[in-house]
Amino acid sequence: MNQANSSRHLAFINALEQLEAVMQKDGVWPDEVPNDQALKNAIGSEVPFAADCFSFEAWLAFVFIPKMRHFIEPIAPYTGDANYTRSRSIFITRESKYSVRAKKY
C-alpha cells in the first residue's frame, strides 16, 4: 500500500470515529443496541438507509459505521495510534457480541 492510500484509509477511519463521537456528543447515538433479528432485517432491507427498520441515526450506528470499518479494516495499516487501536477493539467486541459483520461464504 502506498503512502497516499495509507493516508486516505487513516483519514476515513478518523472520519468514522469523528462521526461516532459527534453523534454521541449531540445525544443522537442510540442508547439501545438492536437485537440480532433487527440487525438482520436492517442489513437485508431494500429501503434506503433501512428506514423501514431503524431511525437514520440507528442505521448509521449499527449498519453503516460497522460495515465501513469492516471494509477498510483489513487494508488499514497498524499505526500505533491509540484511537485506532481502541476503536478496533470496540468494533471487534461489538461484532462478536452482536454479529454485525457479514458472514463469509
C-alpha positions as CSV (number, residue, x, y, z in Angstrom):
1,M,0.0,0.0,0.0
2,N,1.5,3.3,-1.0
3,Q,1.6,6.4,1.3
4,A,-1.3,8.2,-0.4
5,N,-3.6,5.2,0.0
6,S,-2.5,4.7,3.6
7,S,-3.3,8.4,4.3
8,R,-6.7,8.1,2.8
9,H,-7.5,5.0,4.8
10,L,-6.4,6.6,8.0
11,A,-8.5,9.7,7.1
12,F,-11.5,7.5,6.5
13,I,-11.0,5.7,9.8
14,N,-10.7,9.1,11.6
15,A,-13.9,10.4,9.8
16,L,-15.8,7.4,11.1
17,E,-14.5,7.9,14.6
18,Q,-15.5,11.6,14.4
19,L,-19.0,10.8,13.2
20,E,-19.5,8.4,16.1
21,A,-18.0,11.0,18.6
22,V,-20.2,13.8,17.3
23,M,-23.3,11.6,17.4
24,Q,-22.6,10.7,21.0
25,K,-21.8,14.3,21.9
26,D,-25.0,15.6,20.3
27,G,-27.1,12.9,22.1
28,V,-28.3,11.2,18.9
29,W,-26.3,8.0,19.3
30,P,-28.8,5.2,20.0
31,D,-29.0,4.1,23.7
32,E,-30.1,0.6,22.9
33,V,-28.3,-1.9,20.7
34,P,-30.8,-3.7,18.4
35,N,-31.2,-7.4,18.7
36,D,-29.8,-9.9,16.1
37,Q,-33.1,-10.1,14.2
38,A,-33.5,-6.4,13.9
39,L,-29.9,-6.1,12.6
40,K,-30.6,-8.9,10.1
41,N,-33.7,-7.1,8.9
42,A,-31.9,-3.8,8.6
43,I,-29.0,-5.3,6.7
44,G,-31.3,-7.1,4.4
45,S,-33.7,-4.1,3.9
46,E,-34.1,-2.8,0.3
47,V,-35.4,0.5,1.6
48,P,-32.7,3.2,1.6
49,F,-30.9,3.6,4.9
50,A,-33.1,0.7,6.2
51,A,-35.7,3.4,7.1
52,D,-38.3,0.6,7.4
53,C,-36.3,-0.9,10.3
54,F,-34.3,1.9,12.0
55,S,-34.0,5.6,12.5
56,F,-31.3,7.2,10.4
57,E,-29.1,7.5,13.5
58,A,-29.5,3.8,14.4
59,W,-28.7,2.9,10.8
60,L,-25.5,4.9,11.0
61,A,-24.6,3.5,14.3
62,F,-25.4,-0.2,13.7
63,V,-25.2,-0.7,10.0
64,F,-23.2,2.0,8.2
65,I,-20.3,2.6,10.6
66,P,-19.6,-1.1,11.4
67,K,-19.9,-2.0,7.7
68,M,-17.4,0.7,6.7
69,R,-15.0,-0.4,9.4
70,H,-15.3,-3.9,8.2
71,F,-14.4,-2.9,4.6
72,I,-11.4,-0.8,5.5
73,E,-10.0,-2.7,8.5
74,P,-8.1,-5.4,6.5
75,I,-6.3,-2.8,4.4
76,A,-5.6,-0.1,7.0
77,P,-2.1,-0.4,8.4
78,Y,-1.4,-0.6,12.1
79,T,-0.2,2.9,13.1
80,G,0.3,2.5,16.8
81,D,-2.4,5.2,17.2
82,A,-4.3,4.6,20.4
83,N,-7.6,5.8,18.9
84,Y,-7.3,3.3,16.0
85,T,-6.4,0.5,18.4
86,R,-9.3,1.5,20.8
87,S,-11.9,1.7,18.1
88,R,-10.8,-1.5,16.5
89,S,-11.1,-3.3,19.8
90,I,-14.5,-1.8,20.5
91,F,-15.7,-2.9,17.0
92,I,-14.4,-6.4,17.4
93,T,-16.2,-6.6,20.8
94,R,-19.4,-5.3,19.2
95,E,-19.0,-7.6,16.3
96,S,-18.7,-10.7,18.4
97,K,-21.4,-9.7,20.8
98,Y,-24.0,-8.5,18.2
99,S,-22.9,-10.4,15.0
100,V,-22.7,-7.2,12.9
101,R,-20.1,-8.4,10.4
102,A,-21.3,-10.1,7.3
103,K,-20.8,-13.8,7.1
104,K,-18.1,-15.1,4.8
105,Y,-19.2,-17.8,2.4
